[in-house]
């Protein structure tokens, strides 16, 4: 297996896992450590933090 195809395979695995996490988590109710409650609005990848989750609370959008 070449380096390029290994990188492609890893990228596809990351995207597959992201899609599975999104399907599993979006719309679920959560309670944050500060006591705020809401629903998971979005799951996405960030260059600096990796997996990020956006939560919609009563007061508005909150990102972790």
N, CA, C and O atoms as a GROMACS GRO file, in nm:
protein
  256
    1UNK      N    1   0.085  -0.117   0.000
    1UNK     CA    2   0.000   0.000   0.000
    1UNK      C    3   0.090   0.124   0.000
    1UNK      O    4   0.182   0.133   0.081
    2UNK      N    5   0.065   0.217  -0.088
    2UNK     CA    6   0.148   0.337  -0.097
    2UNK      C    7   0.109   0.438   0.011
    2UNK      O    8   0.003   0.427   0.073
    3UNK      N    9   0.197   0.534   0.032
    3UNK     CA   10   0.172   0.637   0.133
    3UNK      C   11   0.045   0.715   0.099
    3UNK      O   12  -0.035   0.744   0.188
    4UNK      N   13   0.026   0.747  -0.028
    4UNK     CA   14  -0.093   0.823  -0.070
    4UNK      C   15  -0.220   0.744  -0.042
    4UNK      O   16  -0.317   0.799   0.008
    5UNK      N   17  -0.219   0.616  -0.075
    5UNK     CA   18  -0.340   0.538  -0.053
    5UNK      C   19  -0.364   0.516   0.096
    5UNK      O   20  -0.479   0.505   0.139
    6UNK      N   21  -0.256   0.508   0.177
    6UNK     CA   22  -0.272   0.497   0.321
    6UNK      C   23  -0.335   0.625   0.376
    6UNK      O   24  -0.424   0.619   0.461
    7UNK      N   25  -0.288   0.740   0.328
    7UNK     CA   26  -0.346   0.868   0.370
    7UNK      C   27  -0.491   0.881   0.328
    7UNK      O   28  -0.574   0.931   0.404
    8UNK      N   29  -0.521   0.837   0.206
    8UNK     CA   30  -0.659   0.840   0.158
    8UNK      C   31  -0.748   0.752   0.244
    8UNK      O   32  -0.860   0.791   0.278
    9UNK      N   33  -0.699   0.635   0.280
    9UNK     CA   34  -0.777   0.542   0.363
    9UNK      C   35  -0.802   0.603   0.501
    9UNK      O   36  -0.912   0.591   0.555
   10UNK      N   37  -0.702   0.668   0.558
   10UNK     CA   38  -0.719   0.732   0.689
   10UNK      C   39  -0.821   0.845   0.680
   10UNK      O   40  -0.906   0.860   0.768
   11UNK      N   41  -0.812   0.925   0.575
   11UNK     CA   42  -0.906   1.035   0.557
   11UNK      C   43  -1.049   0.982   0.543
   11UNK      O   44  -1.142   1.039   0.601
   12UNK      N   45  -1.066   0.876   0.468
   12UNK     CA   46  -1.199   0.817   0.452
   12UNK      C   47  -1.252   0.762   0.584
   12UNK      O   48  -1.371   0.774   0.613
   13UNK      N   49  -1.164   0.703   0.665
   13UNK     CA   50  -1.206   0.653   0.796
   13UNK      C   51  -1.250   0.768   0.887
   13UNK      O   52  -1.349   0.755   0.959
   14UNK      N   53  -1.177   0.879   0.884
   14UNK     CA   54  -1.213   0.995   0.964
   14UNK      C   55  -1.350   1.048   0.922
   14UNK      O   56  -1.434   1.076   1.008
   15UNK      N   57  -1.372   1.061   0.793
   15UNK     CA   58  -1.501   1.112   0.744
   15UNK      C   59  -1.615   1.015   0.776
   15UNK      O   60  -1.725   1.059   0.809
   16UNK      N   61  -1.588   0.886   0.767
   16UNK     CA   62  -1.690   0.785   0.800
   16UNK      C   63  -1.729   0.797   0.948
   16UNK      O   64  -1.847   0.795   0.982
   17UNK      N   65  -1.629   0.808   1.035
   17UNK     CA   66  -1.656   0.821   1.178
   17UNK      C   67  -1.728   0.952   1.210
   17UNK      O   68  -1.817   0.955   1.295
   18UNK      N   69  -1.692   1.060   1.141
   18UNK     CA   70  -1.760   1.188   1.160
   18UNK      C   71  -1.907   1.176   1.123
   18UNK      O   72  -1.993   1.223   1.197
   19UNK      N   73  -1.936   1.112   1.011
   19UNK     CA   74  -2.076   1.095   0.968
   19UNK      C   75  -2.154   1.009   1.067
   19UNK      O   76  -2.270   1.037   1.095
   20UNK      N   77  -2.090   0.904   1.120
   20UNK     CA   78  -2.157   0.820   1.219
   20UNK      C   79  -2.184   0.897   1.348
   20UNK      O   80  -2.292   0.886   1.407
   21UNK      N   81  -2.086   0.976   1.393
   21UNK     CA   82  -2.103   1.057   1.514
   21UNK      C   83  -2.215   1.159   1.494
   21UNK      O   84  -2.296   1.181   1.584
   22UNK      N   85  -2.218   1.220   1.378
   22UNK     CA   86  -2.321   1.318   1.348
   22UNK      C   87  -2.460   1.254   1.351
   22UNK      O   88  -2.552   1.310   1.410
   23UNK      N   89  -2.474   1.138   1.288
   23UNK     CA   90  -2.603   1.069   1.285
   23UNK      C   91  -2.646   1.027   1.426
   23UNK      O   92  -2.765   1.030   1.458
   24UNK      N   93  -2.551   0.989   1.508
   24UNK     CA   94  -2.581   0.942   1.643
   24UNK      C   95  -2.610   1.056   1.740
   24UNK      O   96  -2.692   1.040   1.831
   25UNK      N   97  -2.545   1.170   1.724
   25UNK     CA   98  -2.550   1.275   1.825
   25UNK      C   99  -2.644   1.392   1.796
   25UNK      O  100  -2.705   1.446   1.889
   26UNK      N  101  -2.657   1.433   1.671
   26UNK     CA  102  -2.738   1.552   1.639
   26UNK      C  103  -2.882   1.530   1.683
   26UNK      O  104  -2.944   1.428   1.651
   27UNK      N  105  -2.934   1.627   1.757
   27UNK     CA  106  -3.070   1.620   1.807
   27UNK      C  107  -3.081   1.564   1.948
   27UNK      O  108  -3.188   1.571   2.009
   28UNK      N  109  -2.973   1.510   2.002
   28UNK     CA  110  -2.975   1.455   2.138
   28UNK      C  111  -2.971   1.568   2.239
   28UNK      O  112  -2.910   1.672   2.216
   29UNK      N  113  -3.037   1.547   2.352
   29UNK     CA  114  -3.038   1.643   2.460
   29UNK      C  115  -2.912   1.627   2.544
   29UNK      O  116  -2.870   1.515   2.573
   30UNK      N  117  -2.852   1.739   2.582
   30UNK     CA  118  -2.731   1.737   2.664
   30UNK      C  119  -2.742   1.840   2.776
   30UNK      O  120  -2.816   1.938   2.766
   31UNK      N  121  -2.667   1.814   2.883
   31UNK     CA  122  -2.652   1.911   2.991
   31UNK      C  123  -2.503   1.939   3.002
   31UNK      O  124  -2.423   1.848   3.020
   32UNK      N  125  -2.466   2.066   2.992
   32UNK     CA  126  -2.326   2.106   2.999
   32UNK      C  127  -2.280   2.117   3.144
   32UNK      O  128  -2.363   2.120   3.236
   33UNK      N  129  -2.150   2.122   3.166
   33UNK     CA  130  -2.096   2.126   3.302
   33UNK      C  131  -2.136   2.252   3.378
   33UNK      O  132  -2.133   2.253   3.501
   34UNK      N  133  -2.173   2.358   3.307
   34UNK     CA  134  -2.217   2.481   3.376
   34UNK      C  135  -2.367   2.480   3.405
   34UNK      O  136  -2.422   2.580   3.451
   35UNK      N  137  -2.434   2.368   3.377
   35UNK     CA  138  -2.575   2.353   3.406
   35UNK      C  139  -2.668   2.390   3.293
   35UNK      O  140  -2.789   2.366   3.303
   36UNK      N  141  -2.617   2.446   3.184
   36UNK     CA  142  -2.701   2.479   3.069
   36UNK      C  143  -2.743   2.350   2.999
   36UNK      O  144  -2.666   2.254   2.991
   37UNK      N  145  -2.865   2.349   2.950
   37UNK     CA  146  -2.915   2.233   2.876
   37UNK      C  147  -2.950   2.276   2.734
   37UNK      O  148  -2.980   2.392   2.709
   38UNK      N  149  -2.944   2.181   2.644
   38UNK     CA  150  -2.978   2.209   2.505
   38UNK      C  151  -2.973   2.083   2.423
   38UNK      O  152  -2.972   1.972   2.476
   39UNK      N  153  -2.971   2.100   2.292
   39UNK     CA  154  -2.960   1.986   2.202
   39UNK      C  155  -2.839   2.004   2.112
   39UNK      O  156  -2.800   2.117   2.080
   40UNK      N  157  -2.780   1.892   2.073
   40UNK     CA  158  -2.665   1.898   1.984
   40UNK      C  159  -2.715   1.942   1.847
   40UNK      O  160  -2.801   1.877   1.786
   41UNK      N  161  -2.660   2.052   1.801
   41UNK     CA  162  -2.702   2.115   1.676
   41UNK      C  163  -2.618   2.067   1.559
   41UNK      O  164  -2.669   2.051   1.447
   42UNK      N  165  -2.489   2.044   1.585
   42UNK     CA  166  -2.398   2.013   1.475
   42UNK      C  167  -2.270   1.950   1.529
   42UNK      O  168  -2.225   1.983   1.639
   43UNK      N  169  -2.212   1.859   1.451
   43UNK     CA  170  -2.084   1.796   1.482
   43UNK      C  171  -1.993   1.823   1.363
   43UNK      O  172  -2.033   1.802   1.248
   44UNK      N  173  -1.871   1.872   1.389
   44UNK     CA  174  -1.783   1.906   1.278
   44UNK      C  175  -1.637   1.894   1.320
   44UNK      O  176  -1.607   1.880   1.438
   45UNK      N  177  -1.547   1.899   1.222
   45UNK     CA  178  -1.404   1.894   1.248
   45UNK      C  179  -1.345   2.033   1.243
   45UNK      O  180  -1.384   2.116   1.160
   46UNK      N  181  -1.251   2.058   1.331
   46UNK     CA  182  -1.182   2.186   1.341
   46UNK      C  183  -1.032   2.157   1.336
   46UNK      O  184  -0.985   2.063   1.399
   47UNK      N  185  -0.957   2.238   1.261
   47UNK     CA  186  -0.812   2.217   1.247
   47UNK      C  187  -0.739   2.226   1.381
   47UNK      O  188  -0.641   2.154   1.402
   48UNK      N  189  -0.784   2.311   1.470
   48UNK     CA  190  -0.715   2.331   1.598
   48UNK      C  191  -0.759   2.234   1.706
   48UNK      O  192  -0.678   2.193   1.789
   49UNK      N  193  -0.887   2.197   1.708
   49UNK     CA  194  -0.942   2.121   1.820
   49UNK      C  195  -0.983   1.978   1.785
   49UNK      O  196  -1.006   1.898   1.875
   50UNK      N  197  -0.993   1.946   1.659
   50UNK     CA  198  -1.041   1.813   1.620
   50UNK      C  199  -1.193   1.812   1.613
   50UNK      O  200  -1.253   1.898   1.549
   51UNK      N  201  -1.254   1.716   1.678
   51UNK     CA  202  -1.400   1.703   1.676
   51UNK      C  203  -1.462   1.812   1.762
   51UNK      O  204  -1.424   1.830   1.878
   52UNK      N  205  -1.557   1.885   1.705
   52UNK     CA  206  -1.627   1.991   1.777
   52UNK      C  207  -1.775   1.962   1.775
   52UNK      O  208  -1.827   1.900   1.682
   53UNK      N  209  -1.842   2.007   1.880
   53UNK     CA  210  -1.986   1.987   1.893
   53UNK      C  211  -2.049   2.122   1.920
   53UNK      O  212  -2.004   2.196   2.008
   54UNK      N  213  -2.152   2.155   1.845
   54UNK     CA  214  -2.226   2.279   1.864
   54UNK      C  215  -2.357   2.244   1.932
   54UNK      O  216  -2.431   2.157   1.886
   55UNK      N  217  -2.386   2.314   2.043
   55UNK     CA  218  -2.508   2.288   2.120
   55UNK      C  219  -2.598   2.410   2.112
   55UNK      O  220  -2.553   2.522   2.134
   56UNK      N  221  -2.725   2.388   2.081
   56UNK     CA  222  -2.823   2.495   2.078
   56UNK      C  223  -2.894   2.496   2.213
   56UNK      O  224  -2.965   2.402   2.248
   57UNK      N  225  -2.872   2.604   2.289
   57UNK     CA  226  -2.937   2.618   2.419
   57UNK      C  227  -3.054   2.714   2.405
   57UNK      O  228  -3.078   2.770   2.297
   58UNK      N  229  -3.128   2.733   2.512
   58UNK     CA  230  -3.240   2.826   2.510
   58UNK      C  231  -3.189   2.967   2.479
   58UNK      O  232  -3.256   3.044   2.410
   59UNK      N  233  -3.070   3.000   2.530
   59UNK     CA  234  -3.014   3.134   2.510
   59UNK      C  235  -2.948   3.152   2.374
   59UNK      O  236  -2.917   3.265   2.334
   60UNK      N  237  -2.925   3.044   2.301
   60UNK     CA  238  -2.860   3.054   2.171
   60UNK      C  239  -2.756   2.945   2.153
   60UNK      O  240  -2.751   2.850   2.230
   61UNK      N  241  -2.674   2.959   2.052
   61UNK     CA  242  -2.574   2.857   2.017
   61UNK      C  243  -2.453   2.866   2.109
   61UNK      O  244  -2.405   2.975   2.141
   62UNK      N  245  -2.406   2.750   2.150
   62UNK     CA  246  -2.288   2.739   2.237
   62UNK      C  247  -2.200   2.631   2.180
   62UNK      O  248  -2.248   2.521   2.152
   63UNK      N  249  -2.072   2.659   2.161
   63UNK     CA  250  -1.981   2.559   2.101
   63UNK      C  251  -1.882   2.510   2.204
   63UNK      O  252  -1.830   2.587   2.284
   64UNK      N  253  -1.858   2.382   2.201
   64UNK     CA  254  -1.757   2.317   2.286
   64UNK      C  255  -1.649   2.264   2.199
   64UNK      O  256  -1.553   2.205   2.249
   0.00000   0.00000   0.00000
